[in-house]
Structures are given as structure tokens and as C-alpha cells.
Amino acid sequence: MIDISNKEMLNSREAAAFTGISLSYLRKLMMQRKIAYSKPLGKLAFFKKEDLIAFMSMGKVATATEIASQATAIDSVLKSKKGGKR
């Protein structure tokens, strides 16, 4: 097995292993243009690790504490606008 820890660009198989998804699902994401990749010669696909990490970070589910903080912030903004002139 190739050590991908020092590689900046990964091929499709390495990218699938890095993200923990199957190669077929990776290809599906590529066809749906949901994951960034490069095809410098039109055949082989390459992925930047930073793009894969960004993809895996999408759709983050907020914790209850984060939601409460956001609700408090929105509530304070709404309260400050109630008494203002329009």
C-alpha cells in the first residue's frame, strides 16, 4: 500500500480510501459535480487533499450548544431592532 500522508494530490482509489467511501460512490459524486477533481490529460482524475477535507466537512451538524448560541445571538439582534425607527 502506498503512503498517502506526504502526497498533495491523490488518484481516485487513494481519494476513495482517504474519504472512506467506495470508488463507485466517488465516481458518482464526480459525475454529479459534487466533489472537486482535476483531469489534466482527460483520463485520470486527481484530487487535492484539501478539497477532499472540505467535501467531508460539508453538512456539519451543529451541537445543541452551538444552536443555543446562535439562537441567543439572533434573539438579541431581533430585540435590538424592535425599538428602532424604520
trRosetta pair geometry for C-beta under 8 A, 3 or more apart (Angstrom, degrees):
i j d omega theta_ij theta_ji phi_ij phi_ji
2 7 8.0 36 141 -29 115 141
2 14 7.0 -53 75 -94 120 119
3 6 6.5 37 121 16 105 96
3 7 7.9 154 111 -15 61 100
4 7 4.9 -62 -154 34 62 120
4 10 6.0 33 -151 -105 129 111
4 14 5.1 150 -98 -162 141 120
4 17 7.6 147 0 86 153 119
4 18 6.3 -105 115 -77 154 110
7 10 6.0 106 115 -77 128 72
7 14 7.3 -23 82 166 152 157
7 49 7.5 135 101 -45 73 120
8 48 6.6 -20 158 -138 80 76
8 49 6.3 -110 -159 6 42 108
9 38 7.8 -50 -140 44 125 124
9 46 4.7 10 178 177 115 121
9 47 6.8 144 -159 69 64 37
9 48 6.1 -40 -101 -91 68 54
9 49 7.8 -122 -84 -21 24 78
10 14 3.8 -133 -166 100 104 117
10 15 4.5 144 106 -61 122 76
10 18 6.0 -65 -121 -13 175 144
10 46 6.8 148 71 -159 35 68
10 47 4.9 -30 62 63 90 93
10 48 8.0 147 17 -105 82 8
10 49 6.5 91 -15 -70 113 76
10 52 7.3 1 36 -30 134 148
11 14 5.1 88 50 16 69 105
11 15 6.8 -131 98 -9 30 94
11 44 6.6 -50 -133 -176 102 109
11 45 7.2 106 -159 80 59 62
11 46 6.2 -45 -97 -103 48 68
11 47 7.8 105 -152 17 4 87
12 15 5.7 -57 -143 37 28 112
12 16 6.3 29 158 -20 64 105
12 23 6.3 74 145 -145 104 96
12 26 6.1 149 -165 114 88 139
12 27 7.3 33 -158 -70 134 84
12 44 7.8 -135 -14 -164 102 70
12 45 5.2 66 -64 68 101 107
12 47 7.6 104 -92 -13 43 113
13 16 5.8 -52 -149 34 30 111
13 17 6.5 26 153 -14 63 107
13 23 6.2 -14 -104 -99 61 123
14 17 5.7 -57 -149 40 32 110
14 18 6.0 36 152 -25 67 108
14 47 7.9 -163 86 48 92 109
15 18 5.5 -51 -142 35 31 115
15 19 6.3 14 162 -5 65 109
15 26 6.1 126 103 -147 107 146
15 37 7.9 -17 -96 -103 174 113
15 47 4.1 72 -98 34 138 147
15 52 5.9 -155 -149 -92 92 137
16 19 6.4 -65 -144 45 25 98
16 21 5.7 -100 -149 79 73 69
16 22 6.3 -12 -164 161 124 17
16 23 4.5 -54 -72 -82 168 61
16 25 7.8 123 -130 60 105 85
16 26 4.6 -102 -86 -27 94 146
17 20 7.5 30 -175 -74 29 37
18 49 7.0 -115 -177 -122 156 84
18 52 5.8 32 109 148 127 160
19 26 7.2 135 51 -92 136 109
19 52 5.6 -124 -68 -170 106 112
19 55 7.3 -27 -116 90 134 120
19 56 6.0 -164 -135 -72 92 117
21 25 4.7 -104 167 84 112 126
21 26 5.6 139 98 -57 114 84
21 29 7.8 47 118 -12 159 138
22 25 4.6 91 58 8 86 102
22 26 6.9 -143 96 -7 45 86
23 26 5.5 -50 -149 33 34 116
23 27 6.5 36 152 -19 64 103
24 27 5.7 -51 -151 35 33 112
24 28 6.5 38 148 -22 64 103
25 28 5.3 -48 -149 33 37 116
25 29 6.5 40 151 -19 66 101
26 29 5.7 -53 -152 36 32 112
26 30 6.5 36 148 -22 64 104
26 35 7.1 -66 -155 56 69 160
27 30 5.4 -50 -149 33 35 116
27 31 6.5 33 153 -18 66 103
28 31 5.8 -55 -149 36 32 109
28 32 6.3 20 155 -8 65 111
29 32 5.8 -62 -143 47 30 105
29 34 4.6 -91 -160 67 81 106
29 35 4.3 45 138 -2 119 118
29 55 8.0 75 171 -165 146 142
30 33 7.5 25 178 -77 32 36
30 34 7.9 -84 -56 44 18 71
30 35 6.0 -55 -76 62 57 102
30 37 5.8 -17 -121 17 106 143
30 45 6.5 -31 -128 -135 150 165
34 55 7.7 98 139 -140 77 114
35 47 7.5 -17 151 -120 111 123
35 51 7.3 107 -177 146 74 107
35 52 7.6 31 -162 -104 114 62
35 55 5.1 26 -120 -113 89 152
36 47 7.3 120 96 -136 68 80
36 48 7.2 -21 105 34 115 99
36 51 4.2 -102 68 -163 118 139
36 54 7.9 17 19 69 124 124
36 55 7.3 -154 18 -57 82 115
37 45 4.7 9 164 -172 137 108
37 46 6.5 148 -167 71 84 37
37 47 5.1 -46 -110 -85 86 77
37 51 7.6 178 -70 112 47 151
38 45 7.1 142 72 -157 41 59
38 46 4.9 -26 63 63 95 92
38 47 7.7 175 19 -78 77 31
38 48 7.8 64 -7 -29 113 88
39 42 5.6 67 145 -107 111 21
39 43 6.9 152 -166 35 103 21
39 44 6.9 161 -138 79 72 40
39 45 5.4 -35 -84 -96 86 65
39 46 7.6 160 -83 17 37 75
40 44 7.7 -17 43 71 83 90
40 46 7.1 7 -8 17 102 125
41 44 6.5 32 51 31 103 89
47 51 6.1 -129 -172 73 81 118
47 52 5.5 69 153 -54 125 109
48 51 4.3 89 66 3 93 105
48 52 7.1 -164 92 -6 50 83
49 52 5.6 -57 -151 37 36 112
49 53 6.3 36 152 -19 69 104
50 53 5.7 -51 -146 36 33 112
50 54 6.4 37 152 -20 64 105
51 54 5.6 -51 -147 36 33 113
51 55 6.3 37 152 -22 64 104
52 55 5.5 -50 -148 34 33 114
52 56 6.4 28 154 -15 65 106
53 56 5.8 -56 -147 40 32 108
53 57 6.3 31 153 -21 64 110
54 57 5.7 -60 -147 37 30 112
54 58 7.1 49 151 -41 61 90
55 58 6.0 -37 -162 1 35 115
57 60 6.3 -11 177 -57 66 107
62 66 4.1 -124 -170 89 102 128
62 67 5.1 125 116 -55 126 84
62 70 7.5 -20 -172 -5 161 137
63 66 4.8 99 52 5 76 101
63 67 7.1 -141 94 -3 41 87
64 67 5.7 -54 -148 38 33 112
64 68 6.3 35 154 -20 66 106
65 68 5.7 -54 -147 36 30 112
65 69 6.4 32 154 -20 63 105
66 69 5.7 -54 -149 35 31 112
66 70 6.4 30 154 -17 65 106
67 70 5.7 -55 -148 37 32 110
67 71 6.3 32 153 -20 66 106
68 71 5.7 -53 -145 36 31 112
68 72 6.4 33 154 -20 64 105
69 72 5.8 -53 -148 35 30 112
69 73 6.4 30 153 -18 63 107
70 73 5.7 -55 -148 37 32 112
70 74 6.3 29 155 -16 66 106
71 74 5.8 -55 -146 39 31 109
71 75 6.1 34 154 -22 64 109
72 75 5.6 -54 -144 36 29 114
72 76 6.4 28 157 -18 63 105
73 76 6.0 -55 -149 34 29 108
73 77 6.6 28 153 -17 63 106
74 77 5.7 -56 -151 36 33 111
74 78 6.3 31 153 -17 67 107
75 78 5.8 -56 -147 38 30 110
75 79 6.3 29 156 -18 65 108
76 79 5.7 -52 -143 38 32 111
76 80 6.4 32 157 -20 64 107
77 80 5.9 -57 -149 36 29 109
77 81 6.6 22 155 -15 63 110
78 81 5.9 -63 -150 38 31 108
78 82 6.8 48 152 -42 64 95
79 82 5.8 -36 -153 4 36 118
80 83 7.6 -69 -170 36 32 94
80 84 7.3 36 144 -32 62 116
81 84 5.4 -57 -152 22 46 123
